[in-house]
């Protein structure tokens, strides 16, 4: 029986595991490390967040991104985006040095059982744990516009379904969306010779500004402080005070979670889009039909007019919707019993614990509870420390309470299990 089973090995799962190991919990970590970053982002993409805001979290803060980059002879400087491949490699380095060995098998089902939980792996092994932390990232929550859902994967895909874009060389592709994923995907497609256009329902594209220098006059820093989510006091509060965000009224949290930090392109991709990509603004897809050579899209313009176009493939860069109902690995009776926020995401308490005792949540699925920071790697630091404290409290006070080993380096005999990769 494990004290904590961490399901997911991305930035949040690995950060939680690092804090749990240091706290001496008997721990098991499941999932392919950094899977979304390694398998679902095309070569050539960059992190939108600043390097200093993209650290995974270990209690001693020794395994930062800049430390890894320095070991590789690469700079991690403010205002210079980091390649996704470098960030994925950093995550693997973090996993080797800051957490127990990760079991790369997928957990297919989690059920509540007396005394805790039962988890079933892809090959049928059954694991038991007193508490579970779900850090499943974004892939369960892929959102595709309704008009596109009935078309098969040969005609429609989501931007997160591509580890590379080579299959689209020489083809005609329409990217739907107006945020960073849409714009950077379109730029990469254009640069490899794909005929590409962006179709967005917004009337204009938004672009993030070049960040101000790290070293600047004190009065500028006071007026618009740097934060992990960008400059300004509002962003600073979202990034650095998610615990205070959690205390806001539910309606206020829901509104902010739905509207803050809306779709926008990074400053460094703007020239690549504007010089090479056709952009159709104010178009919302009303219908889509398969044709002999691809897809015919019918769209409604902002003035109410109708327009149509034909393309060989549609990439929906339309984000994610982190609802409770999409947590398919939870058994139906467990999933259906979870209290939910207004947007359908699981409601979590101050320690990221769901309404089912011992079941903790992390990452995008907690954005309605703790704010926009949970949509970014930056939120992993607050989450990891807070969630592990909650796990310790649950183990002390719950019906399956037991003594927690004294904090240590997480690698002492008996402190945790080393499991097979």
C-alpha positions as CSV (number, residue, x, y, z in Angstrom):
1,X,0.0,0.0,0.0
2,X,1.6,3.3,-1.1
3,X,1.0,6.5,0.7
4,X,0.7,8.4,-2.6
5,X,0.2,7.3,-6.2
6,X,1.0,10.1,-8.7
7,X,-0.7,9.5,-12.0
8,X,1.1,11.5,-14.7
9,X,4.8,12.4,-15.1
10,X,4.7,15.8,-16.7
11,X,5.9,19.0,-15.0
12,X,3.2,18.8,-12.3
13,X,3.4,15.1,-11.6
14,X,7.2,15.2,-11.4
15,X,7.2,18.2,-9.1
16,X,4.7,16.6,-6.8
17,X,6.7,13.4,-6.8
18,X,9.9,15.4,-5.9
19,X,8.2,17.0,-2.9
20,X,6.6,13.8,-1.8
21,X,9.8,11.9,-1.9
22,X,11.6,14.5,0.1
23,X,8.8,14.3,2.7
24,X,9.5,10.6,3.1
25,X,6.2,9.3,1.6
26,X,6.0,5.8,0.3
27,X,5.5,6.8,-3.3
28,X,4.9,5.5,-6.8
29,X,4.9,7.6,-10.0
30,X,3.2,6.4,-13.2
31,X,3.3,7.7,-16.7
32,X,5.7,8.5,-19.6
33,X,7.9,11.4,-18.4
34,X,7.2,14.7,-20.2
35,X,4.9,12.8,-22.7
36,X,3.0,15.9,-23.9
37,X,6.2,17.8,-24.5
38,X,8.0,14.9,-26.2
39,X,5.2,13.4,-28.2
40,X,2.6,16.1,-28.9
41,X,4.6,19.2,-29.9
42,X,6.2,19.6,-33.3
43,X,9.9,20.2,-33.6
44,X,10.7,23.9,-33.9
45,X,8.3,25.1,-31.2
46,X,9.4,27.2,-28.3
47,X,8.2,27.8,-24.8
48,X,6.0,30.9,-24.5
49,X,6.8,31.4,-20.9
50,X,10.1,32.9,-19.8
51,X,12.9,30.4,-18.8
52,X,12.9,31.6,-15.2
53,X,9.1,30.9,-15.1
54,X,9.4,27.4,-16.4
55,X,11.0,25.5,-13.6
56,X,9.9,22.2,-12.3
57,X,9.8,22.2,-8.5
58,X,12.0,20.4,-6.1
59,X,12.1,21.4,-2.4
60,X,15.7,22.7,-2.5
61,X,15.2,24.5,-5.9
62,X,18.4,22.9,-7.1
63,X,16.9,21.4,-10.3
64,X,16.0,24.6,-12.1
65,X,15.9,25.0,-15.9
66,X,18.8,27.4,-15.9
67,X,20.9,24.9,-14.0
68,X,20.2,22.2,-16.6
69,X,20.9,24.6,-19.5
70,X,24.2,25.7,-17.9
71,X,25.2,22.0,-17.8
72,X,24.4,21.7,-21.5
73,X,26.4,24.9,-22.3
74,X,23.2,26.8,-23.2
75,X,22.0,30.1,-21.9
76,X,18.5,30.4,-20.3
77,X,18.1,34.2,-20.4
78,X,15.2,36.5,-19.9
79,X,13.5,37.4,-23.2
80,X,15.0,34.5,-25.2
81,X,12.6,31.6,-25.8
82,X,13.6,28.1,-25.0
83,X,13.1,25.3,-27.6
84,X,10.5,22.7,-26.5
85,X,13.0,19.9,-27.2
86,X,15.3,21.5,-24.6
87,X,12.5,21.8,-22.1
88,X,11.5,18.2,-22.6
89,X,15.1,17.1,-22.0
90,X,15.2,19.2,-18.9
91,X,12.1,17.4,-17.6
92,X,13.8,14.0,-18.1
93,X,16.9,15.3,-16.3
94,X,14.7,16.5,-13.4
95,X,13.1,13.1,-13.3
96,X,16.4,11.3,-13.0
97,X,17.7,13.5,-10.2
98,X,14.7,14.7,-8.2
99,X,12.2,11.8,-8.1
100,X,12.1,8.1,-7.6
101,X,12.3,6.0,-10.8
102,X,9.1,6.5,-12.9
103,X,7.0,3.5,-14.0
104,X,6.2,4.4,-17.6
105,X,3.1,2.3,-17.8
106,X,-0.3,4.0,-18.2
107,X,-2.9,3.8,-15.5
108,X,-6.2,2.9,-17.1
109,X,-8.6,3.0,-14.1
110,X,-8.7,4.4,-10.6
111,X,-11.4,3.2,-8.2
112,X,-12.2,4.1,-4.6
113,X,-11.7,1.2,-2.2
114,X,-11.9,0.9,1.6
115,X,-8.8,2.4,3.0
116,X,-7.9,4.3,-0.2
117,X,-7.7,3.6,-3.9
118,X,-7.1,0.9,-6.4
119,X,-5.3,1.6,-9.7
120,X,-5.1,-0.7,-12.7
121,X,-2.2,-0.4,-15.2
122,X,-2.4,-1.0,-18.9
123,X,-1.1,-4.6,-18.5
124,X,-3.5,-5.4,-15.7
125,X,-1.4,-4.9,-12.5
126,X,-3.4,-3.6,-9.6
127,X,-1.8,-1.1,-7.3
128,X,-3.2,0.2,-4.0
129,X,-2.6,3.6,-2.4
130,X,-4.0,5.6,0.4
131,X,-4.0,8.8,-1.6
132,X,-3.9,9.6,-5.4
133,X,-2.7,12.7,-7.2
134,X,-4.0,13.1,-10.7
135,X,-1.6,15.1,-12.8
136,X,-2.8,14.0,-16.2
137,X,-1.9,17.2,-18.1
138,X,-4.0,18.5,-21.0
139,X,-4.4,15.5,-23.3
140,X,-7.7,14.2,-21.8
141,X,-9.2,17.6,-22.3
142,X,-8.7,18.2,-26.0
143,X,-11.4,20.5,-27.4
144,X,-12.5,20.4,-31.1
145,X,-15.4,22.6,-32.4
146,X,-18.6,20.7,-32.7
147,X,-18.9,21.2,-36.5
148,X,-15.6,19.3,-37.0
149,X,-16.1,16.4,-34.6
150,X,-17.8,14.0,-37.0
151,X,-14.9,14.1,-39.5
152,X,-12.2,11.4,-39.2
153,X,-8.6,12.0,-38.2
154,X,-7.5,11.9,-41.8
155,X,-9.4,15.2,-42.3
156,X,-9.4,16.8,-38.8
157,X,-6.9,16.7,-36.0
158,X,-6.1,18.8,-32.9
159,X,-2.9,20.7,-32.7
160,X,-1.8,18.6,-29.8
161,X,-2.0,15.4,-31.9
162,X,1.2,16.2,-33.8
163,X,4.7,15.4,-32.8
164,X,5.8,16.6,-36.2
165,X,4.2,18.2,-39.2
166,X,6.0,16.5,-42.0
167,X,2.9,14.7,-43.3
168,X,1.6,18.1,-44.4
169,X,4.5,19.1,-46.7
170,X,3.1,20.3,-50.0
171,X,-0.5,20.1,-48.8
172,X,-3.2,22.7,-48.1
173,X,-4.0,23.1,-44.4
174,X,-6.4,25.3,-42.5
175,X,-5.6,26.0,-38.8
176,X,-8.5,27.0,-36.7
177,X,-7.8,29.3,-33.7
178,X,-6.2,32.5,-32.8
179,X,-3.9,31.7,-29.9
180,X,-0.2,30.7,-29.7
181,X,-0.8,27.1,-30.7
182,X,-2.6,28.1,-33.9
183,X,-0.2,30.8,-34.9
184,X,3.0,28.9,-34.2
185,X,1.7,25.8,-35.9
186,X,0.8,27.9,-38.9
187,X,4.2,29.5,-39.0
188,X,5.9,26.0,-38.9
189,X,3.7,24.7,-41.6
190,X,4.4,27.7,-43.9
191,X,8.2,27.4,-43.3
192,X,8.1,23.7,-44.5
193,X,6.3,24.6,-47.7
194,X,2.7,23.9,-46.7
195,X,-0.1,26.1,-48.1
196,X,-1.6,27.3,-44.8
197,X,-4.2,29.7,-43.6
198,X,-5.5,30.6,-40.1
199,X,-9.2,30.9,-39.5
200,X,-10.2,32.7,-36.3
201,X,-13.6,33.9,-35.0
202,X,-12.0,36.9,-33.3
203,X,-12.0,40.2,-35.2
204,X,-8.2,40.7,-34.6
205,X,-5.2,38.8,-33.5
206,X,-3.6,39.7,-30.2
207,X,0.1,39.7,-29.8
208,X,2.1,39.7,-26.6
209,X,4.7,42.5,-26.3
210,X,8.4,42.0,-26.1
211,X,9.0,41.7,-22.3
212,X,10.8,44.6,-20.7
213,X,14.4,44.2,-19.6
214,X,14.9,42.2,-16.3
215,X,17.1,45.0,-15.0
216,X,15.2,48.3,-15.2
217,X,14.6,51.4,-13.1
218,X,12.8,50.6,-9.8
219,X,9.8,52.7,-10.6
220,X,9.1,50.7,-13.7
221,X,9.4,47.5,-11.7
222,X,6.9,48.9,-9.1
223,X,4.5,50.0,-11.8
224,X,4.6,46.8,-13.9
225,X,6.3,44.0,-11.9
226,X,7.6,40.9,-13.7
227,X,5.7,37.7,-13.0
228,X,5.5,34.1,-14.2
229,X,2.5,35.1,-16.3
230,X,3.8,38.4,-17.7
231,X,4.1,41.9,-16.5
232,X,1.6,43.8,-14.4
233,X,0.1,43.6,-10.9
234,X,-2.9,41.6,-12.1
235,X,-0.7,38.9,-13.7
236,X,1.6,39.0,-10.6
237,X,-1.4,38.2,-8.4
238,X,-2.5,35.3,-10.6
239,X,1.1,33.9,-10.8
240,X,2.3,34.5,-7.3
241,X,-0.8,34.3,-5.1
242,X,-2.9,31.4,-6.3
243,X,-3.9,30.7,-2.7
244,X,-5.6,34.1,-2.5
245,X,-7.3,33.5,-5.8
246,X,-8.8,30.3,-4.3
247,X,-10.5,32.4,-1.7
248,X,-12.4,34.5,-4.2
249,X,-16.1,33.9,-4.7
250,X,-16.8,31.0,-7.1
251,X,-18.5,33.3,-9.7
252,X,-15.4,35.6,-9.7
253,X,-13.0,32.7,-10.1
254,X,-15.0,31.2,-12.9
255,X,-15.1,34.5,-14.8
256,X,-11.4,35.1,-14.4
257,X,-10.5,31.5,-15.3
258,X,-12.5,31.8,-18.5
259,X,-11.3,35.2,-19.6
260,X,-7.8,36.0,-18.2
261,X,-4.8,35.7,-20.5
262,X,-6.9,35.0,-23.5
263,X,-5.6,33.8,-26.9
264,X,-2.5,35.7,-28.0
265,X,0.6,35.0,-30.0
266,X,4.1,35.4,-28.7
267,X,6.1,38.4,-29.9
268,X,8.7,36.3,-31.5
269,X,6.3,34.5,-33.9
270,X,4.5,37.6,-35.2
271,X,6.8,38.3,-38.1
272,X,6.8,34.7,-39.1
273,X,3.0,34.7,-39.4
274,X,2.4,38.1,-40.9
275,X,4.9,37.5,-43.7
276,X,3.8,34.0,-44.7
277,X,0.3,33.0,-43.5
278,X,-3.1,34.0,-44.8
279,X,-5.3,35.0,-41.9
280,X,-9.1,35.0,-42.1
281,X,-10.5,36.9,-39.1
282,X,-14.1,37.1,-37.9
283,X,-15.0,33.6,-39.3
284,X,-16.7,30.9,-37.2
285,X,-17.2,27.4,-38.6
286,X,-20.8,26.6,-39.0
287,X,-20.5,23.3,-40.9
288,X,-17.8,21.0,-42.3
289,X,-18.1,18.2,-44.9
290,X,-15.7,15.7,-46.3
291,X,-15.1,15.9,-50.0
292,X,-13.1,13.7,-52.3
293,X,-10.0,15.7,-51.8
294,X,-10.4,16.9,-48.2
295,X,-12.8,19.2,-46.3
296,X,-15.2,21.9,-47.2
297,X,-15.7,24.5,-44.5
298,X,-18.7,26.8,-44.2
299,X,-18.2,29.7,-42.0
300,X,-20.3,32.6,-40.7
301,X,-18.7,36.0,-40.8
302,X,-19.1,38.7,-38.1
303,X,-21.5,40.5,-40.4
304,X,-23.7,37.4,-40.7
305,X,-22.5,36.5,-44.2
306,X,-21.6,33.0,-45.3
307,X,-18.4,31.9,-46.8
308,X,-16.9,28.6,-47.8
309,X,-13.4,27.2,-48.5
310,X,-11.9,23.9,-49.3
311,X,-8.8,22.5,-47.7
312,X,-7.0,19.1,-47.5
313,X,-6.8,19.0,-43.7
314,X,-8.0,21.1,-40.7
315,X,-5.9,21.4,-37.6
316,X,-8.0,22.6,-34.6
317,X,-5.8,24.7,-32.3
318,X,-8.8,25.3,-30.2
319,X,-7.5,24.5,-26.7
320,X,-8.8,22.3,-23.9
321,X,-11.8,22.0,-21.7
322,X,-10.9,20.5,-18.4
323,X,-14.2,19.1,-17.2
324,X,-14.8,16.4,-14.6
325,X,-16.6,14.2,-17.2
326,X,-13.4,13.9,-19.3
327,X,-11.4,12.2,-16.5
328,X,-12.1,8.9,-18.1
329,X,-9.6,7.0,-16.1
330,X,-11.7,7.5,-13.0
331,X,-14.3,4.8,-12.4
332,X,-17.7,6.1,-13.2
333,X,-19.0,6.0,-9.6
334,X,-15.9,8.0,-8.4
335,X,-16.0,10.5,-11.3
336,X,-19.7,11.1,-11.0
337,X,-19.6,11.7,-7.3
338,X,-17.1,14.6,-7.5
339,X,-18.3,18.1,-6.8
340,X,-17.8,20.4,-9.7
341,X,-17.2,24.0,-10.4
342,X,-19.5,26.1,-12.6
343,X,-17.4,25.2,-15.7
344,X,-17.6,21.5,-15.0
345,X,-14.1,21.0,-13.6
346,X,-13.7,19.2,-10.3
347,X,-13.9,21.4,-7.2
348,X,-10.8,21.3,-5.1
349,X,-10.1,22.5,-1.6
350,X,-7.2,24.6,-0.3
351,X,-4.8,21.6,-0.7
352,X,-6.0,20.6,-4.1
353,X,-8.0,17.8,-2.6
354,X,-11.2,17.0,-4.5
355,X,-14.6,16.3,-2.7
356,X,-13.6,12.6,-2.5
357,X,-11.2,12.4,0.5
358,X,-7.7,11.4,-0.6
359,X,-8.1,12.2,-4.3
360,X,-6.0,15.2,-5.3
361,X,-5.9,17.1,-8.6
362,X,-3.2,19.1,-10.3
363,X,-2.6,21.2,-13.4
364,X,-5.1,22.6,-15.9
365,X,-8.0,20.8,-14.2
366,X,-7.6,23.1,-11.2
367,X,-7.5,26.4,-13.0
368,X,-11.0,27.4,-11.9
369,X,-9.9,26.8,-8.3
370,X,-6.5,28.4,-8.3
371,X,-6.4,30.6,-11.3
372,X,-4.6,31.0,-14.6
373,X,-1.2,30.0,-13.3
374,X,-2.4,26.4,-13.3
375,X,-2.5,26.5,-17.1
376,X,1.3,27.0,-17.1
377,X,4.4,25.2,-15.8
378,X,4.8,28.1,-13.4
379,X,1.9,26.8,-11.3
380,X,3.7,23.6,-10.5
381,X,5.8,25.1,-7.7
382,X,2.8,26.3,-5.7
383,X,0.8,23.1,-6.5
384,X,3.6,20.6,-5.5
385,X,4.3,22.1,-2.1
386,X,0.6,22.7,-1.2
387,X,-0.7,19.4,-2.5
388,X,1.9,17.3,-0.6
389,X,1.2,19.1,2.6
390,X,-2.5,18.2,2.0
391,X,-1.5,14.6,1.4
392,X,0.3,14.5,4.7
393,X,-2.6,16.1,6.5
394,X,-5.0,13.5,5.0
395,X,-2.7,10.6,6.0
396,X,-2.6,11.9,9.6
397,X,-6.3,12.7,10.0
398,X,-8.2,10.4,7.6
399,X,-9.6,7.0,8.2
400,X,-6.4,5.4,6.9
401,X,-4.0,7.6,8.8
402,X,-0.6,6.3,9.7
403,X,2.7,7.7,10.7
404,X,4.5,9.8,8.1
405,X,8.3,9.1,7.9
406,X,10.4,12.1,8.8
407,X,11.4,14.2,5.9
408,X,14.7,13.2,4.3
409,X,16.3,13.1,0.9
410,X,13.6,10.7,-0.5
411,X,16.1,7.9,-1.2
412,X,16.6,6.2,2.2
413,X,15.8,2.6,2.5
414,X,12.1,2.1,3.3
415,X,11.2,5.7,2.4
416,X,9.9,4.9,-1.0
417,X,9.9,2.1,-3.6
418,X,12.0,2.1,-6.7
419,X,9.8,0.8,-9.4
420,X,10.6,-0.5,-12.8
421,X,10.8,1.8,-15.9
